[in-house]
Amino acid sequence: MFLKRLMIENESVIIRDLQFRKGINLIIDETSTERKKESGNNVGKTTVLRLIDYCLGSSGKNIYKDPEFSSKSNSKIEEFLTINNICVTLVLKEDLDVRASREITIKRNFLKRTEKIIEVNGEKVKSGDFPENLKPEIFQTSIAKPTFKQIKAKNIRDEKNRLVNTIKVLDAYSKAEEYEALYLFWLGIELDVADRKQSLFSQRKMEENLQIRLKKENTISQIEQSLLVIDSEIEALEELKEKFIVNDSYLEDFDELNKVKSEINRLSTRISRLRMRKSLIEESVEELEKEVSNLDVERIRRLYDEAKALLPEVQRSFDDTLKFHNGMILEKQKFIEKELPVLESEISTLSGRMTELLRSEADISERLKKSGAMEEFQDLVVRLNSCYETKGTIEEQKRLWDSSIEKLSSICSEIEELDKGIDSLDEKIQERVSIFNKFFSKMSNDLYGEKYVLSADKNEKGYELNISNLIGNPGTGKKKGETAAFDLAYIKFADHMGIKCLHFVLQDQIENIHDNQISSILIDVVENMNCQYVLPVLKDKLPTDVATSKYEILSLSQSDKLFKV
């Protein structure tokens, strides 16, 4: 898919209408660097990229908020977008050279609830279904993972994490199994197991945490040995019990007592199980409460600012991290607390029934005592009840252990089977990587005289991709050159392999690349490829041999900003 058109309008006026071409598409800032009081910032160059991203499913917050300082908003732009009901329409086309080729038209506004507009090819789409319904339209696949958002991440490099990381293009919270699914998809290997694998990893973590909590009480060996001891004690007491049978009336009472005790034992086991479950939930809630951060935000923000000065690659503010962390913890807490009222109600009901049974047991025991069993029998009943209650508690612990061990074994076996299925494709994976490197190494060599190499390495969490070269880590400019080489080489690779892909790359901050490489990328490479390279750039920062007027699709300045406000 290629970019064909991006239109910004309100209900009656077209504010911008951008027509994209194959090859280089420059969004030029005409602000002169010679006039020191003027700046090329905040005219809307990068916003064009973010509007495209918005039409492809992003939240759109980075259109009026700085990703690094999300608490700070450009209220003027935010109000303009909502008060004027600004709509953005993006048209994608399968082949710009074929007039009749398939098109996808996406339209969105910035309002909420009933006034929200999300349309694909003129049909309204629910927020929950968007943008995942674009995945089969664009990539012609029905697999659950990777998501559409993950697939498009490397094609829209407007924020720092995707500008400094060539292949680690997802957010900081993404897991190894998510990257594995994405990397295999890039290589044209579609396995509908990624969603299941991610679910299994989460389940495995839950069972491992449960066993850690259980170990605080008793190990499985301690439980098994305790059961042997308590069973032996119960057996001995049951033998003593037989000595108290002295007449028929006593035997009837004794049979009734056995039934009552059996019911007491059953209820005791059930109550112990429920209390164990309740205890584990309360412990989990307590642990989650401890995880909620209540730090001095202002003090930590100053530390973040200092860290930012030393480490520019820091992506998120402390407020973002704190808010996300606490939000996730509170949601988990709400989820696990929902079961507590049900447990407490059932425990209360069963405890009431237990009280009735114990009263009945006492009445029967009193009759037996009057029948001649005397105080020894009463003492025996108490000791037996205590043993049965202890056994019920231990058996519940054992049940939890056995269940967790069985579940964990089953989970690990399924993960192992899924990994075997992926491992069986190793030869195919390495072959695909080898084909990709033919394009990638040549592209990087043409740009820098250095051959970058992609590798697919297997570890305990799955496959991961890595990039290496012969001289160590590249500098900032070369890193962006490496990223450009990777993105462009991937389009060539995908076309060669017949893999559906986005044929456009949106890249910000190309000014950091040396003039020689900018010229090579734009003139020698992109113009001879079946792709689009969309770049927001200061005009004065472009090499003199780049014909700006030939590639320009939009010109902005301090007096003519993107939204004209």
Summary of the structure (lengths in Angstrom):
residues: 565
radius of gyration: 33.8
end to end distance: 32.0
largest distance: 115.4
contacts: 1648
relative contact order: 0.15
helix: 60%
strand: 14%
